[in-house]
Amino acid sequence: MSATALITAMENLLKLHKSLNELAIKKTDIIKAGDMPALDQMLKDEQSHVAAIEKMEQLRQAACGKVVQQEKPTLEDCLPLLEEDIKCKALTLKDSLVKEVEALQERNQLNQQLIYQSLQFVNMSMSLLQPQSVQNFNYTNPKSNQSKPQKGMFNSRA
């Protein structure tokens, strides 16, 4: 009974990770398009997926705990106690789950780089329109209190 619960939990974890991976792929397109409302909704969807994954992981740990009688057991702890056909199924699911997690990590790194580049572009655009004060290295009379405002690349009156 607990072995089938373990397999079911792992199958559900795999489905949830595949779904989360699909969301990450869609998020890449949304980031490229710059659609902020869609990105906000995507983040909410991802949060619900992550919460479901956490619950399923708790169920998997509970099923492993029934097999091994340990606190926070891993799949490797359970494998020696499982029947051969269930062990093969568990190992296959483990390999598939590892591949999905690795693909998800790669996609998330890509999305992080895209967001970082977008942020750099926004910062560069803002600095062109509103430059920071620049120190003047030319000679100025120290007794003079005339300070000229720094001009940006663009004339804001135009």
Residue frames as qw, qx, qy, qz and C-alpha x, y, z in Angstrom:
[[0.000, 0.886, 0.464, 0.000, 0.00, 0.00, 0.00],
 [0.258, -0.853, 0.090, 0.444, 2.69, 2.52, 0.94],
 [0.456, -0.177, 0.592, 0.641, 4.79, 1.53, -2.09],
 [0.260, 0.590, 0.639, 0.420, 1.89, 2.31, -4.45],
 [0.127, -0.947, -0.246, 0.163, 1.36, 5.60, -2.62],
 [0.428, -0.581, 0.336, 0.605, 5.02, 6.38, -3.19],
 [0.383, 0.162, 0.671, 0.614, 4.74, 5.64, -6.92],
 [0.093, 0.805, 0.557, 0.182, 1.54, 7.69, -7.19],
 [0.260, -0.889, -0.048, 0.372, 3.15, 10.63, -5.40],
 [0.421, -0.375, 0.487, 0.667, 6.17, 10.47, -7.69],
 [0.310, 0.442, 0.686, 0.488, 3.96, 10.32, -10.79],
 [0.038, -0.919, -0.392, 0.000, 2.05, 13.37, -9.57],
 [0.381, -0.728, 0.178, 0.542, 5.33, 15.17, -8.83],
 [0.428, -0.026, 0.612, 0.665, 6.48, 14.45, -12.37],
 [0.175, 0.700, 0.611, 0.326, 3.21, 15.79, -13.84],
 [0.196, -0.936, -0.198, 0.214, 3.44, 18.95, -11.74],
 [0.428, -0.547, 0.353, 0.627, 7.06, 19.54, -12.72],
 [0.380, 0.268, 0.655, 0.596, 6.24, 19.07, -16.41],
 [0.030, 0.858, 0.490, 0.151, 3.43, 21.58, -16.06],
 [0.332, -0.854, 0.027, 0.399, 5.72, 24.03, -14.26],
 [0.484, -0.212, 0.519, 0.672, 8.28, 23.56, -17.02],
 [0.263, 0.581, 0.619, 0.459, 5.64, 24.43, -19.64],
 [0.147, -0.947, -0.269, 0.096, 4.81, 27.57, -17.66],
 [0.457, -0.624, 0.261, 0.577, 8.50, 28.52, -17.62],
 [0.425, 0.157, 0.608, 0.653, 8.65, 28.15, -21.40],
 [0.073, 0.808, 0.511, 0.283, 5.59, 30.38, -21.78],
 [0.353, -0.863, -0.097, 0.350, 7.16, 32.85, -19.35],
 [0.508, -0.223, 0.394, 0.732, 10.16, 33.19, -21.67],
 [0.216, 0.501, 0.575, 0.610, 7.88, 34.35, -24.49],
 [0.214, -0.897, -0.387, -0.029, 6.07, 36.74, -22.14],
 [0.484, -0.658, 0.089, 0.571, 9.37, 38.25, -20.98],
 [0.421, 0.049, 0.498, 0.757, 10.49, 38.69, -24.59],
 [0.043, 0.678, 0.559, 0.476, 7.20, 40.42, -25.41],
 [0.126, 0.140, -0.319, 0.929, 7.44, 42.63, -22.31],
 [0.489, -0.488, -0.454, -0.563, 3.83, 41.92, -21.31],
 [0.000, 0.301, -0.654, 0.694, 3.78, 42.84, -17.60],
 [0.696, -0.147, 0.222, -0.667, 0.13, 41.90, -16.80],
 [0.916, 0.144, -0.335, -0.169, 0.66, 38.46, -18.36],
 [0.467, 0.359, -0.670, 0.452, 3.94, 38.08, -16.44],
 [0.326, -0.309, 0.504, -0.738, 2.15, 38.93, -13.20],
 [0.874, -0.024, 0.029, -0.485, -0.50, 36.28, -13.90],
 [0.790, 0.308, -0.522, 0.085, 2.21, 33.78, -14.85],
 [0.145, 0.393, -0.690, 0.590, 3.95, 34.34, -11.51],
 [0.619, -0.190, 0.365, -0.669, 0.70, 33.66, -9.68],
 [0.927, 0.156, -0.215, -0.266, 0.23, 30.44, -11.66],
 [0.579, 0.396, -0.639, 0.316, 3.78, 29.38, -10.86],
 [0.196, -0.376, 0.610, -0.670, 3.24, 30.04, -7.16],
 [0.829, -0.076, 0.183, -0.523, 0.20, 27.77, -7.13],
 [0.866, 0.296, -0.402, -0.007, 2.22, 25.06, -8.92],
 [0.296, 0.447, -0.676, 0.506, 5.04, 25.37, -6.40],
 [0.504, -0.288, 0.476, -0.661, 2.57, 25.07, -3.51],
 [0.936, 0.084, -0.038, -0.340, 1.10, 21.92, -5.08],
 [0.693, 0.413, -0.551, 0.215, 4.60, 20.50, -5.56],
 [0.050, -0.444, 0.656, -0.609, 5.40, 21.15, -1.90],
 [0.750, -0.146, 0.317, -0.562, 2.25, 19.32, -0.81],
 [0.931, 0.252, -0.227, -0.137, 3.00, 16.41, -3.12],
 [0.435, 0.495, -0.647, 0.385, 6.57, 16.25, -1.81],
 [0.390, -0.356, 0.584, -0.616, 5.18, 16.00, 1.73],
 [0.911, 0.051, 0.112, -0.393, 2.99, 13.11, 0.60],
 [0.773, 0.432, -0.453, 0.098, 5.98, 11.43, -1.02],
 [0.106, 0.486, -0.692, 0.523, 7.99, 11.80, 2.17],
 [0.658, -0.215, 0.430, -0.580, 5.10, 10.37, 4.20],
 [0.947, 0.210, -0.113, -0.213, 4.88, 7.39, 1.84],
 [0.567, 0.485, -0.587, 0.313, 8.65, 6.86, 2.08],
 [0.229, -0.462, 0.598, -0.613, 8.39, 7.16, 5.85],
 [0.867, -0.096, 0.212, -0.441, 5.89, 4.31, 5.94],
 [0.892, 0.332, -0.305, 0.046, 8.27, 2.11, 3.97],
 [0.546, 0.419, -0.507, 0.520, 11.47, 2.96, 5.87],
 [0.599, -0.716, -0.346, 0.094, 10.27, 4.27, 9.24],
 [0.529, -0.092, -0.086, 0.839, 12.63, 7.26, 9.18],
 [0.045, 0.846, 0.251, -0.469, 12.23, 10.99, 9.51],
 [0.331, 0.814, -0.231, -0.418, 12.55, 12.70, 6.11],
 [0.723, -0.096, 0.627, 0.272, 13.53, 9.57, 4.18],
 [0.231, 0.552, -0.469, -0.650, 14.80, 9.73, 0.63],
 [0.872, 0.301, -0.157, -0.352, 13.96, 7.47, -2.27],
 [0.470, 0.486, -0.721, 0.152, 17.39, 5.87, -1.96],
 [0.278, -0.267, 0.754, -0.532, 16.47, 4.81, 1.60],
 [0.759, 0.151, 0.318, -0.547, 13.29, 3.13, 0.33],
 [0.615, 0.482, -0.517, -0.350, 14.70, 1.30, -2.70],
 [0.159, 0.289, -0.937, 0.112, 16.22, -1.71, -0.89],
 [0.321, 0.125, 0.784, -0.517, 12.88, -2.44, 0.77],
 [0.617, 0.407, 0.003, -0.674, 10.74, -2.27, -2.39],
 [0.823, 0.198, 0.531, 0.043, 9.76, -5.12, -4.68],
 [0.486, -0.129, 0.521, 0.690, 11.71, -5.38, -7.92],
 [0.235, 0.592, 0.593, 0.493, 8.95, -4.14, -10.28],
 [0.189, -0.944, -0.269, 0.031, 8.10, -1.20, -8.02],
 [0.529, -0.584, 0.218, 0.577, 11.81, -0.44, -7.61],
 [0.438, 0.163, 0.545, 0.697, 12.24, -0.24, -11.41],
 [0.041, 0.803, 0.497, 0.327, 9.21, 2.00, -11.73],
 [0.383, -0.878, -0.111, 0.265, 10.49, 4.26, -8.92],
 [0.535, -0.361, 0.349, 0.680, 13.94, 4.55, -10.52],
 [0.318, 0.439, 0.571, 0.617, 12.40, 5.39, -13.90],
 [0.132, -0.905, -0.377, -0.146, 10.24, 8.07, -12.29],
 [0.512, -0.714, 0.051, 0.475, 13.25, 9.40, -10.39],
 [0.494, -0.052, 0.450, 0.742, 15.28, 9.73, -13.61],
 [0.137, 0.655, 0.539, 0.511, 12.41, 11.47, -15.38],
 [0.317, -0.906, -0.270, 0.080, 11.91, 13.81, -12.43],
 [0.546, -0.510, 0.191, 0.637, 15.62, 14.69, -12.33],
 [0.380, 0.236, 0.513, 0.733, 15.55, 15.51, -16.07],
 [0.050, -0.816, -0.479, -0.318, 12.49, 17.73, -15.62],
 [0.443, -0.833, -0.111, 0.311, 14.08, 19.58, -12.70],
 [0.530, -0.266, 0.334, 0.732, 17.29, 20.13, -14.68],
 [0.234, 0.486, 0.544, 0.643, 15.32, 21.45, -17.67],
 [0.231, -0.890, -0.383, -0.085, 13.37, 23.72, -15.35],
 [0.524, -0.656, 0.048, 0.540, 16.59, 25.06, -13.81],
 [0.441, 0.035, 0.446, 0.778, 18.01, 25.83, -17.25],
 [0.050, 0.684, 0.536, 0.492, 14.82, 27.60, -18.32],
 [0.376, -0.876, -0.267, 0.141, 14.72, 29.61, -15.11],
 [0.529, -0.430, 0.194, 0.706, 18.34, 30.69, -15.62],
 [0.285, 0.328, 0.519, 0.736, 17.46, 31.83, -19.14],
 [0.161, -0.826, -0.470, -0.265, 14.44, 33.76, -17.84],
 [0.503, -0.744, -0.113, 0.425, 16.58, 35.33, -15.13],
 [0.467, -0.151, 0.334, 0.805, 19.13, 36.48, -17.72],
 [0.118, 0.559, 0.550, 0.609, 16.38, 37.95, -19.91],
 [0.317, -0.877, -0.361, -0.014, 14.91, 39.86, -16.98],
 [0.553, -0.564, 0.060, 0.610, 18.35, 41.10, -15.96],
 [0.372, 0.115, 0.440, 0.809, 19.06, 42.33, -19.50],
 [0.058, -0.745, -0.520, -0.414, 15.66, 44.06, -19.60],
 [0.454, -0.826, -0.218, 0.253, 16.44, 45.75, -16.32],
 [0.525, -0.303, 0.233, 0.760, 19.82, 46.90, -17.64],
 [0.215, 0.427, 0.516, 0.711, 18.12, 48.37, -20.70],
 [0.248, -0.855, -0.424, -0.168, 15.60, 50.22, -18.53],
 [0.537, -0.689, -0.046, 0.484, 18.37, 51.58, -16.30],
 [0.454, -0.037, 0.365, 0.812, 20.38, 52.71, -19.32],
 [0.053, 0.635, 0.526, 0.564, 17.34, 54.45, -20.80],
 [0.384, -0.865, -0.315, 0.065, 16.61, 56.17, -17.51],
 [0.552, -0.517, 0.095, 0.648, 20.21, 57.37, -17.17],
 [0.344, 0.254, 0.440, 0.790, 20.07, 58.84, -20.67],
 [0.132, -0.747, -0.455, -0.467, 16.93, 60.78, -19.84],
 [0.443, -0.869, 0.040, -0.218, 17.90, 61.74, -16.28],
 [0.681, 0.353, -0.484, 0.421, 21.65, 61.58, -15.84],
 [0.671, -0.598, -0.284, 0.333, 23.23, 61.46, -12.42],
 [0.051, -0.982, 0.167, 0.064, 25.22, 64.46, -11.28],
 [0.856, 0.272, -0.095, 0.429, 28.70, 64.33, -12.71],
 [0.497, -0.694, 0.023, 0.520, 31.70, 65.83, -10.98],
 [0.459, 0.880, -0.039, 0.114, 33.22, 68.66, -12.94],
 [0.817, -0.250, 0.064, 0.515, 36.98, 68.24, -13.20],
 [0.387, 0.631, 0.099, 0.665, 37.51, 71.63, -14.84],
 [0.298, -0.085, -0.393, 0.865, 38.73, 74.57, -12.82],
 [0.201, -0.781, -0.450, -0.384, 36.01, 76.63, -11.17],
 [0.023, 0.519, -0.350, 0.779, 36.33, 79.56, -8.86],
 [0.365, -0.258, -0.841, 0.304, 35.76, 78.20, -5.34],
 [0.041, 0.258, 0.387, -0.885, 34.24, 81.52, -4.23],
 [0.415, 0.035, -0.393, -0.820, 31.65, 81.36, -6.93],
 [0.446, 0.098, 0.777, -0.434, 28.37, 79.71, -5.88],
 [0.636, 0.401, -0.220, -0.622, 27.17, 79.32, -9.40],
 [0.433, -0.103, 0.893, 0.072, 26.37, 75.74, -10.10],
 [0.465, 0.262, -0.461, -0.709, 25.24, 74.87, -13.55],
 [0.833, 0.023, 0.425, -0.352, 22.67, 72.10, -13.82],
 [0.297, -0.245, 0.848, 0.366, 23.95, 69.05, -15.59],
 [0.644, 0.371, -0.155, -0.651, 22.35, 68.48, -18.94],
 [0.777, 0.011, 0.629, -0.034, 21.40, 65.09, -20.20],
 [0.365, -0.021, 0.714, 0.597, 21.90, 63.72, -23.65],
 [0.062, 0.589, 0.668, 0.450, 18.43, 64.88, -24.66],
 [0.071, -0.136, 0.155, -0.976, 16.98, 68.35, -24.23],
 [0.044, 0.388, 0.875, -0.285, 13.87, 67.86, -22.12],
 [0.246, 0.547, 0.198, -0.776, 12.26, 71.03, -23.53],
 [0.091, 0.201, -0.698, -0.681, 12.21, 69.74, -27.07]]
